[in-house]
Amino acid sequence: MGRGRQKAKHTKVARELKYFSPDTNYDSLQRELAGNPRLEEDLEKWPEYAYGDDEDDDLDEDDIKTA
């Protein structure tokens, strides 16, 4: 393929991607943005998996394994 054809093909693909507008599922988006309603309950059950606990984040020399 010549450079002119190749460039035209890339331009066509880029234009299709730029103006492509898929249908938005607003119900799904609202559920995702609302978060997990059970999050507080889950954090109470398993506090060791909660974000923001800096107690166990520090690595000791024993925790680091070298080959």
C-alpha positions, -999 to +999 in steps of 0.1 A: +000+000+000+013+035-008+018+061+018-013+081+006-036+051+010-022+042+043-026+078+056-061+080+043-070+047+060-055+058+093-074+091+090-107+073+084-102+050+114-092+080+136-123+099+125-146+069+133-131+066+168-133+103+174-170+106+166-181+072+179-206+076+207-219+044+223-251+044+242-246+052+279-263+030+305-270+056+331-285+031+356-253+011+356-232+043+359-253+054+389-248+021+406-211+022+401-207+058+413-229+051+444-204+026+457-210-005+476-238-002+502-223-031+522-189-015+524-192-004+560-205-038+570-177-056+552-150-033+568-164-041+602-161-079+595-127-077+580-108-047+592-074-061+581-085-055+545-094-019+550-075+008+531-058+034+551-044+010+578-008+020+579+001-003+608+011-033+586+023-013+556+059-010+568+080-039+555+106-054+577+139-067+564+126-102+571+096-097+548+118-088+518+132-119+501+161-117+478+171-143+452 
